[in-house]
Amino acid sequence: MKTAEIMAKLQAKYPGENEYLQAVQEVLESIEDVYNQHPEFEKAKIVERIVEPDRIFTFRVTWVDDKGEVQTNLGYRIQFNSAIGPYKGGLRFHKAVTPSMLKFLGFEQTFKNALTTLPMGGAKGGSDFDPVGKSDDEIMRFCQAFMLELWNCIGPDQDVPAGDVGVGGREIGYLYGMYKKLARQYNTGVLTGKGGTWGGSVLRPEATGFGALYLTQHILNHAGKSIEGKTVTLSGFGNVAWGAATKAVQLGAKVVAISGPDGVCHIPDGITKEMIDYMLVMRASNRNKVEDMAVKFPDKAHFTAGKKSWSIPCDIALPSAFQNELSEDDAKELVANGCWCCCEISNMGCQPGAIHYFQSHGIIFAPGKAVNAGGVATSGLEMTQNATHISWSGQEVDDKLHYIMSSIHEQCVKFGTQPDGTVDYVKGANIAGFMKVAQAMLEQGTI
């Protein structure tokens, strides 16, 4: 396998699909040496097959807004790879959603799910519907119209969607209600991230952020460091950032910044529990303005328009909002201000230039497919509970989440340890995930 040749073909075939091409290139660069040690992979054309989704569903979503006007959006479900289990991946509702974005997310999800140790394939879906400023009734009608097109493509042993950006517990509830009506089955295993009274798992809302901090803790311990007493900056203020802030504070860190599309809130004395709770109110308001935190807590949070969290000095940076949110210039500013660790919680949160800058300057860096895998891992645990019609306690789920994140760290160390003893977590995560999926594809034949 020659990465340059494969990428040239993909770029010619999919011009303009930048996020997808970026994700593929990162993985192929990491696995090239190992892949070339396995002639059986080359003979079976594993790479040529693994970079293409199994199928893509595109559909029109027509709904009526509160003014009685008809609105039309596009919906998608990309079932990327089911070599190790049923398709599994979130739904994203955001105005920037495109097929390229969802292909990159589905491709990443394939390897992320493989890292969790659970039997789940990779998928992603969503719509260019923008929930910002929409009423609850409008969101409900959109979710019902979306599921009207999606329902017969999913199932507990076929494809299990979950939430993502713009899709939280409220949206999952509306989606599942419509699925149940259409399928005439009370099959809770068809969606994850559900409410606690109808099949949801304890700790699922917190899981992505909690798992990210558990892995960050493993990474720091492996490097002879501790998270206790360290300053942390987070981007976003949604479900992921909320969970990450909660666990960071529990572990003794001080979260000094959160951000949004409008700017950054600097919290010099560290975020408090009351402020973390208010993040949920901010998310539910659909205003998408981090300035609301400074308005609510004017003595503790200082808002600066147009700035990112990466402008605030910190020890540890945790991108947790959107892909490519942290640029090379941001990385330079972080390092200049004393940052020595960056763990992506968002999917592909750092641009390639930022990753290269971190790595070339000795900054500890770990990719989203490893760091944020706790969310889908707990979704997998929710699927298990649904399949066996039981409900585990919070302690049981948290213990299993701890085990999974520890296993992910072990895999990254196994495949990413360099001759000088440092760990390349990007390489480790990519190789570990790829080898599991590739071996399964090889054993199942050319299909």
C-alpha positions as CSV (number, residue, x, y, z in Angstrom):
1,M,0.0,0.0,0.0
2,K,1.2,3.5,-0.9
3,T,-0.8,6.2,0.9
4,A,0.0,8.8,-1.7
5,E,-1.4,6.7,-4.6
6,I,-4.6,5.8,-2.7
7,M,-5.2,9.4,-1.6
8,A,-4.7,10.6,-5.2
9,K,-7.4,8.3,-6.4
10,L,-9.8,9.3,-3.6
11,Q,-9.2,13.0,-4.2
12,A,-10.0,12.6,-7.9
13,K,-13.1,10.5,-7.1
14,Y,-14.4,12.8,-4.3
15,P,-13.2,16.3,-5.0
16,G,-14.2,18.8,-2.3
17,E,-14.9,16.2,0.4
18,N,-12.2,17.6,2.6
19,E,-13.2,16.3,6.0
20,Y,-13.5,12.7,4.7
21,L,-10.2,12.9,2.8
22,Q,-8.5,14.4,5.9
23,A,-9.7,11.5,8.1
24,V,-8.7,8.8,5.6
25,Q,-5.2,10.3,5.1
26,E,-4.6,10.4,8.9
27,V,-5.4,6.8,9.3
28,L,-3.6,5.6,6.2
29,E,-0.4,7.4,7.1
30,S,-0.5,5.8,10.6
31,I,-1.1,2.2,9.4
32,E,1.0,2.1,6.2
33,D,4.1,0.4,7.7
34,V,2.1,-2.2,9.6
35,Y,-0.3,-2.8,6.6
36,N,2.6,-3.5,4.3
37,Q,3.8,-6.3,6.7
38,H,0.5,-8.2,5.9
39,P,0.4,-9.2,2.2
40,E,-2.9,-10.9,2.9
41,F,-4.5,-7.5,3.5
42,E,-3.1,-6.2,0.2
43,K,-4.4,-9.3,-1.7
44,A,-7.9,-8.8,-0.3
45,K,-7.7,-5.0,-1.0
46,I,-8.7,-4.2,2.6
47,V,-7.8,-0.5,2.4
48,E,-9.6,0.0,-0.9
49,R,-12.7,-1.5,0.7
50,I,-12.5,0.0,4.2
51,V,-12.3,3.6,3.0
52,E,-15.7,3.2,1.2
53,P,-19.0,3.1,3.1
54,D,-21.2,0.1,2.7
55,R,-24.1,2.3,1.7
56,I,-25.4,5.8,1.9
57,F,-29.1,6.8,2.4
58,T,-30.1,10.3,1.4
59,F,-33.6,11.5,1.8
60,R,-35.8,14.6,1.9
61,V,-37.2,15.7,5.3
62,T,-40.3,17.9,5.0
63,W,-41.9,19.4,8.1
64,V,-44.1,22.3,9.1
65,D,-42.8,25.2,11.3
66,D,-44.8,27.1,14.0
67,K,-45.9,29.6,11.4
68,G,-47.5,26.9,9.3
69,E,-44.9,27.2,6.6
70,V,-43.5,24.0,4.9
71,Q,-39.8,23.5,5.4
72,T,-37.5,21.1,3.6
73,N,-34.1,19.7,4.8
74,L,-31.9,16.8,3.7
75,G,-31.4,13.7,5.9
76,Y,-28.6,11.1,5.7
77,R,-27.6,7.8,7.1
78,I,-24.2,6.4,6.2
79,Q,-23.6,2.8,7.1
80,F,-19.9,2.6,6.9
81,N,-18.7,-0.8,8.1
82,S,-20.3,-3.8,9.9
83,A,-17.3,-6.2,10.0
84,I,-17.3,-6.5,13.8
85,G,-21.0,-5.7,14.7
86,P,-24.2,-3.8,13.7
87,Y,-23.7,-0.3,12.5
88,K,-23.4,2.2,15.4
89,G,-23.0,5.9,15.4
90,G,-24.7,9.2,16.1
91,L,-27.1,11.5,14.4
92,R,-26.0,15.2,13.9
93,F,-28.4,18.0,13.3
94,H,-26.4,21.1,12.3
95,K,-26.6,23.5,9.4
96,A,-23.1,22.5,8.2
97,V,-23.9,18.8,7.8
98,T,-22.8,17.4,4.4
99,P,-22.1,14.0,3.0
100,S,-18.4,14.6,3.4
101,M,-18.8,15.4,7.1
102,L,-20.8,12.3,7.7
103,K,-18.5,10.1,5.7
104,F,-15.5,11.3,7.8
105,L,-17.5,10.7,11.0
106,G,-18.6,7.3,9.9
107,F,-15.1,6.3,8.9
108,E,-13.7,7.5,12.3
109,Q,-16.6,5.8,14.1
110,T,-15.6,2.4,12.6
111,F,-12.2,2.5,14.3
112,K,-13.4,4.2,17.5
113,N,-16.0,1.4,18.0
114,A,-13.3,-1.2,17.4
115,L,-11.2,0.3,20.2
116,T,-14.0,0.0,22.7
117,T,-13.7,-3.9,22.8
118,L,-17.5,-4.1,22.1
119,P,-19.0,-5.6,18.9
120,M,-20.1,-2.5,17.0
121,G,-19.6,-1.4,13.4
122,G,-19.3,2.2,12.2
123,A,-22.0,4.6,11.0
124,K,-23.1,8.2,11.1
125,G,-26.1,10.2,10.0
126,G,-28.0,13.5,10.4
127,S,-29.4,16.5,8.7
128,D,-28.7,20.1,7.7
129,F,-31.6,21.0,10.0
130,D,-30.5,23.9,12.3
131,P,-32.0,23.5,15.8
132,V,-30.8,26.9,16.9
133,G,-33.8,29.1,17.6
134,K,-36.4,26.4,17.0
135,S,-39.2,25.7,19.4
136,D,-39.7,22.3,21.1
137,D,-42.7,21.7,18.8
138,E,-40.7,22.4,15.7
139,I,-37.9,20.1,16.8
140,M,-40.5,17.4,17.6
141,R,-42.1,17.7,14.1
142,F,-38.7,17.6,12.4
143,C,-37.6,14.5,14.4
144,Q,-40.8,12.8,13.5
145,A,-40.4,13.6,9.8
146,F,-36.8,12.5,9.9
147,M,-37.6,9.1,11.5
148,L,-40.4,8.6,8.9
149,E,-37.7,8.2,6.3
150,L,-35.1,6.5,8.5
151,W,-37.0,3.9,10.5
152,N,-36.9,0.9,8.1
153,C,-33.1,1.3,7.7
154,I,-32.3,0.8,11.4
155,G,-32.8,-1.9,14.0
156,P,-31.2,-3.4,17.2
157,D,-29.1,-5.9,15.2
158,Q,-28.9,-3.8,12.0
159,D,-28.1,-0.1,12.8
160,V,-28.3,1.6,16.1
161,P,-28.2,5.5,16.0
162,A,-27.5,7.7,18.9
163,G,-27.2,11.4,19.6
164,D,-24.4,13.8,18.5
165,V,-24.2,17.6,17.9
166,G,-27.7,19.0,18.0
167,V,-29.2,15.7,19.1
168,G,-29.6,15.2,22.8
169,G,-32.0,13.3,25.1
170,R,-35.0,15.4,23.9
171,E,-34.4,14.6,20.2
172,I,-33.7,10.9,20.9
173,G,-37.1,10.8,22.7
174,Y,-39.0,12.3,19.8
175,L,-37.1,10.1,17.3
176,Y,-37.9,6.9,19.3
177,G,-41.5,7.8,19.8
178,M,-42.0,8.0,16.1
179,Y,-39.9,4.8,15.5
180,K,-42.1,2.9,17.9
181,K,-45.3,4.1,16.2
182,L,-44.0,3.2,12.7
183,A,-42.4,-0.2,13.6
184,R,-45.2,-1.2,16.1
185,Q,-42.5,-2.6,18.3
186,Y,-41.3,-1.4,21.7
187,N,-37.7,-2.2,20.9
188,T,-35.6,0.1,23.0
189,G,-32.4,-1.3,21.5
190,V,-32.9,0.6,18.2
191,L,-31.6,3.9,19.6
192,T,-29.2,4.8,22.5
193,G,-29.1,7.8,24.7
194,K,-32.7,7.2,25.8
195,G,-34.4,8.4,28.9
196,G,-33.9,6.5,32.1
197,T,-37.5,5.4,32.4
198,W,-37.7,3.8,28.9
199,G,-34.5,1.9,28.3
200,G,-31.7,4.4,28.8
201,S,-28.5,3.7,30.7
202,V,-27.4,5.4,33.8
203,L,-24.4,7.7,33.1
204,R,-25.0,7.8,29.3
205,P,-25.4,11.6,29.2
206,E,-22.1,12.0,31.1
207,A,-20.2,9.1,29.4
208,T,-18.4,10.9,26.6
209,G,-16.9,13.6,28.9
210,F,-16.3,11.1,31.8
211,G,-14.6,8.6,29.5
212,A,-12.4,11.4,28.0
213,L,-11.2,12.4,31.4
214,Y,-10.5,8.8,32.4
215,L,-8.4,8.3,29.3
216,T,-6.7,11.7,29.9
217,Q,-5.9,10.5,33.4
218,H,-4.3,7.3,32.1
219,I,-2.3,9.2,29.5
220,L,-0.9,11.6,32.2
221,N,-0.2,8.8,34.6
222,H,1.7,7.0,31.9
223,A,3.8,10.1,31.4
224,G,4.5,10.4,35.1
225,K,2.0,13.3,35.6
226,S,-1.3,14.0,37.4
227,I,-4.4,15.9,36.5
228,E,-4.9,17.1,40.0
229,G,-4.4,20.9,40.3
230,K,-3.9,21.4,36.6
231,T,-5.8,24.1,34.6
232,V,-8.0,22.9,31.8
233,T,-9.7,24.7,28.9
234,L,-12.7,23.3,27.1
235,S,-14.5,24.3,23.9
236,G,-18.3,24.2,23.7
237,F,-20.8,24.0,26.5
238,G,-23.0,21.1,25.3
239,N,-23.4,17.6,26.6
240,V,-19.8,16.6,26.0
241,A,-18.2,19.7,27.5
242,W,-20.6,19.4,30.5
243,G,-19.6,15.8,31.2
244,A,-15.9,16.7,30.8
245,A,-16.1,19.7,33.1
246,T,-18.0,17.6,35.7
247,K,-15.4,14.9,35.8
248,A,-12.4,17.3,35.5
249,V,-13.5,19.1,38.6
250,Q,-14.1,15.8,40.4
251,L,-10.6,14.7,39.6
252,G,-9.2,17.9,41.1
253,A,-8.5,20.0,38.0
254,K,-9.6,23.6,37.5
255,V,-11.6,24.4,34.3
256,V,-10.8,28.0,33.4
257,A,-12.6,28.4,30.1
258,I,-15.5,27.3,28.0
259,S,-16.4,28.7,24.6
260,G,-19.1,29.0,21.9
261,P,-19.6,30.4,18.4
262,D,-19.9,33.9,19.9
263,G,-16.7,33.8,21.9
264,V,-15.1,32.6,25.1
265,C,-15.9,32.7,28.9
266,H,-12.8,33.0,31.0
267,I,-13.4,31.6,34.5
268,P,-10.2,32.5,36.4
269,D,-11.1,30.7,39.7
270,G,-12.4,27.6,38.0
271,I,-15.9,26.5,37.0
272,T,-18.2,25.7,39.9
273,K,-20.9,23.0,40.2
274,E,-23.6,25.7,39.8
275,M,-22.0,26.9,36.6
276,I,-21.7,23.3,35.3
277,D,-25.4,22.8,36.0
278,Y,-26.2,26.0,34.1
279,M,-24.4,24.6,31.0
280,L,-27.4,22.3,30.6
281,V,-29.8,25.2,30.7
282,M,-27.7,27.0,28.1
283,R,-27.8,24.0,25.8
284,A,-31.5,23.5,26.2
285,S,-32.2,27.2,25.4
286,N,-31.1,26.6,21.7
287,R,-29.5,30.1,21.8
288,N,-26.0,28.7,21.3
289,K,-24.4,31.6,23.2
290,V,-21.7,31.1,25.8
291,E,-22.1,34.7,26.8
292,D,-25.1,33.6,28.8
293,M,-22.7,32.1,31.4
294,A,-21.1,35.5,32.0
295,V,-24.5,37.2,32.2
296,K,-25.7,34.6,34.8
297,F,-22.4,34.7,36.8
298,P,-20.9,38.2,36.1
299,D,-18.5,38.0,39.1
300,K,-17.0,34.6,38.0
301,A,-17.0,34.5,34.2
302,H,-15.7,37.1,31.8
303,F,-16.9,37.0,28.2
304,T,-14.7,38.0,25.2
305,A,-16.4,38.0,21.8
306,G,-14.8,36.4,18.9
307,K,-12.1,34.5,20.9
308,K,-11.6,30.8,21.5
309,S,-10.8,28.9,24.7
310,W,-7.3,28.4,23.2
311,S,-6.5,32.0,23.9
312,I,-6.7,31.3,27.7
313,P,-3.5,30.0,29.3
314,C,-3.8,26.4,30.6
315,D,-2.0,23.1,31.2
316,I,-4.4,20.9,29.3
317,A,-6.6,21.7,26.3
318,L,-9.7,19.6,25.6
319,P,-11.3,20.4,22.2
320,S,-14.9,19.2,22.7
321,A,-17.1,21.0,20.2
322,F,-16.6,20.5,16.5
323,Q,-14.2,19.1,13.9
324,N,-11.2,21.1,12.9
325,E,-11.9,23.7,15.7
326,L,-8.3,24.0,16.8
327,S,-5.9,25.4,14.1
328,E,-2.1,25.5,13.9
329,D,-2.2,29.1,15.1
330,D,-4.3,28.0,18.0
331,A,-1.8,25.3,18.8
332,K,1.1,27.8,18.7
333,E,-0.8,30.1,21.1
334,L,-1.5,27.3,23.5
335,V,2.1,26.2,23.6
336,A,3.3,29.7,24.0
337,N,1.0,30.1,27.0
338,G,2.3,26.9,28.7
339,C,0.0,24.2,27.5
340,W,1.7,20.8,27.5
341,C,-1.2,18.4,26.8
342,C,-4.1,18.3,24.3
343,C,-6.7,15.5,24.2
344,E,-9.3,15.8,21.5
345,I,-12.8,15.0,22.8
346,S,-14.5,16.3,19.6
347,N,-14.1,14.1,16.5
348,M,-11.0,15.3,14.6
349,G,-11.1,18.4,16.7
350,C,-7.6,19.5,15.7
351,Q,-6.5,20.4,12.2
352,P,-3.5,18.5,10.8
353,G,-1.2,21.5,11.2
354,A,-2.1,21.7,14.9
355,I,-1.4,18.0,15.5
356,H,2.0,18.2,13.8
357,Y,2.9,21.3,15.8
358,F,1.9,19.6,19.1
359,Q,3.9,16.4,18.2
360,S,6.9,18.3,17.0
361,H,7.1,20.3,20.2
362,G,6.8,17.4,22.6
363,I,3.2,18.1,23.6
364,I,1.2,15.1,24.7
365,F,-1.6,14.6,22.2
366,A,-4.3,12.0,21.8
367,P,-7.0,11.8,19.1
368,G,-10.7,11.9,19.4
369,K,-11.3,8.3,18.2
370,A,-9.6,7.1,21.5
371,V,-10.4,10.0,23.8
372,N,-14.1,10.3,23.2
373,A,-14.8,6.6,22.8
374,G,-16.4,6.4,26.2
375,G,-19.7,7.8,24.8
376,V,-20.2,5.1,22.2
377,A,-18.9,2.5,24.6
378,T,-21.6,3.4,27.1
379,S,-24.1,3.3,24.2
380,G,-22.9,-0.3,23.6
381,L,-23.5,-1.0,27.3
382,E,-27.0,0.5,26.9
383,M,-27.6,-1.9,24.0
384,T,-26.5,-4.9,26.2
385,Q,-28.9,-3.8,28.9
386,N,-31.7,-3.5,26.4
387,A,-31.0,-6.9,24.8
388,T,-31.1,-8.6,28.2
389,H,-34.0,-6.5,29.6
390,I,-32.0,-5.4,32.7
391,S,-30.7,-2.1,34.1
392,W,-27.3,-1.7,35.7
393,S,-26.5,0.6,38.5
394,G,-24.4,3.7,38.0
395,Q,-21.5,2.1,39.7
396,E,-21.7,-1.0,37.4
397,V,-21.7,1.2,34.3
398,D,-18.9,3.4,35.6
399,D,-16.8,0.4,36.4
400,K,-17.3,-1.0,32.9
401,L,-16.5,2.5,31.4
402,H,-13.3,2.6,33.5
403,Y,-12.3,-0.8,32.2
404,I,-13.0,0.1,28.5
405,M,-11.0,3.3,28.7
406,S,-8.1,1.5,30.4
407,S,-8.2,-1.1,27.6
408,I,-8.2,1.7,25.0
409,H,-5.1,3.2,26.6
410,E,-3.4,-0.2,26.7
411,Q,-4.1,-0.7,23.0
412,C,-2.7,2.8,22.2
413,V,0.5,2.0,24.2
414,K,0.9,-1.4,22.5
415,F,0.7,-0.1,19.0
416,G,2.0,3.5,19.5
417,T,5.1,3.2,21.7
418,Q,8.1,4.7,19.9
419,P,11.8,3.7,20.1
420,D,12.4,6.6,22.6
421,G,9.7,5.2,24.9
422,T,7.1,8.0,24.2
423,V,3.7,7.1,22.9
424,D,2.3,8.3,19.6
425,Y,-1.4,8.0,20.5
426,V,-2.6,8.9,17.0
427,K,-0.6,6.0,15.5
428,G,-1.5,3.6,18.4
429,A,-5.3,4.3,18.1
430,N,-5.3,4.1,14.3
431,I,-3.4,0.8,14.1
432,A,-5.3,-0.9,17.0
433,G,-8.7,0.0,15.5
434,F,-7.7,-0.8,11.9
435,M,-6.1,-4.2,12.7
436,K,-9.3,-5.4,14.4
437,V,-11.6,-4.4,11.6
438,A,-9.2,-5.5,8.9
439,Q,-8.8,-9.0,10.4
440,A,-12.6,-9.4,10.6
441,M,-13.0,-8.3,7.0
442,L,-10.4,-10.7,5.9
443,E,-12.0,-13.7,7.7
444,Q,-15.5,-12.9,6.3
445,G,-14.4,-13.0,2.7
446,T,-14.7,-10.6,-0.2
447,I,-18.1,-9.1,0.2
